[in-house]
Amino acid sequence: MATPSSPAAETELKGAWRALVERIKGGEEAVGERLYLLGAGPVPVEGALGGAMTLDSGGGVVLVVGLATASAAAGDQIARQLAALAGLPGTKLREAGVDPDAGGGLAARHAEYFGLAEPVELNTGQRCIAV
C-alpha cells in the first residue's frame, strides 16, 4: 500500500486528477454539476495537482483545483486566482485556453453546451471547487 507521500501515491493522485478533468471535458457531472471546460493545467496553488477553468450553466467561472494537500496558504492562493478571474471580461476568457478557431463565439458555444435558448453573460461570478 502506498503511503500518502510516496511516489506511487503521487502518481495515483495525478492519474485521478487527469481522469476527473477528462470526465468534466466529456460533459459528466464529475464534481456534482456539469461544467464547460475552458482549459486545464498547472495552477499556482500550494499542494495543487492542477487546476481547471470551467463555466457553470449560468455563465459563472468555476475554478476546479485538485489538491494533494490542503493548507491555509492554498486557500489564500485560490482566493487570489478567483480575484484575478473576476477582473476578466467574459470576452477575455477565450485567452484562457479556448480555441479561437472553434467558431460561434464562446457565449454561443456555452449556450449550446447547456441547451440554453440564448447566450448568457459570462464571468458574472467566480467560485472554486477543491477536490
N, C-alpha and C positions, 0 to 999 in steps of 0.2 A: 504494500500500500504506500502510495506517495505521501510524503509529508507536505504541509502547505507551502514550504519554501523550497522544495526540491525542484530540479529541472523538469521532472516528469509532471509534477503538479502544474508548473507554469505552462508547459506545452498543452496540457489538458484544458487549462483555463483559456488559453489563446484559441484553441480549437472550438471551445464552447462559444467564445465571443464571435468568431468568424461565422459559426453556424447561426447565431442569433441575427447577425447582420443579413445573412442570406435569407432568413425567414422574413425579416422586415422587407427586404427587397422583393421577395416573392409575394408580398401582399397579405401575409398572415398576421394574425393578432398576436405577435410574438411577445409583446410587453403589456398585454391587457387591452390593447386597442390597435387598430390598423393605422399605420403611418406611411407617408410617402417619403421614400428615401431620397435625399439630395446628394449625400456623399458620406463616406466613412473613411477614417484614417486615424493617425495619431492625434491626440488631444493633450494640451499642456496641463494635465491634472495629475498630481502625485498619486501613484498607485494605479493609474488607469492602464488598461489593456488597449483601449482605443475609444473612439467616440464616433457617433453617427448623427449627422444633422438631418432632421426629418421635419415634415409638416403634418399636423393633425388635420382632421376633416374640416375644422373651422378656419384653417389657414395659419394657426399659431405655430411657432417654431418649437420643436421638442428636441432637445439635445439628449441623446441616449449615451450614457457613459458606462462602459464596462470597467468596474473597479475590482482589482485583485485584492486591494486593501483599502479600507476607509480611514480617513483622518480629518481633523479639523482643517488642515491645510487644503485637502482636496475639496472640501466644502467651499472654502474661500475662493479657490481657483475656478470652481464651477460657477460660482456667483459672478466672477469677473468675465467668464466666457458668455454667460447669459446677458450681462450688461453690454458687452460688445455687440452681440447679435441684435439687441434692442435698437442699436443705432443704425442698423442697416435697413434701408427701404426695401420693400418686397422685390423691387426690380433688381436689386443688387444680389439677391440670393442665388442668382444664376452663377455668379462668380465663385460660389461655394462648392462647385463640382458638378453643376448641371450642364449637360451637353447643349451648347448653344445651337447646334445644328439639328436638334430634335424637332424643331418647328412647333408652331401653335402657341408659343409663349408658356411660361411656367404656370401662370394662373389658369390658363385653359387646360393644361395637362393635369394640374391638380384637380380641377373640377371634374374632368373626365374620369380620373382615377377613383374619385369618391362618388361618382354618379350624381354630381350636383347639377341643378338646372342651369346655373350660370356661375362664372368665376366669382370668387370672394377676394377681398383684400388680404394680402399675405403679410405675415410677420406682425400681427396685431397683438401678440403676446408671446412670451417665452417661458419655458419651463424645462426642467431636467428630470429624466428618469434614470436613476443609477441602478445598475444590475450587477 
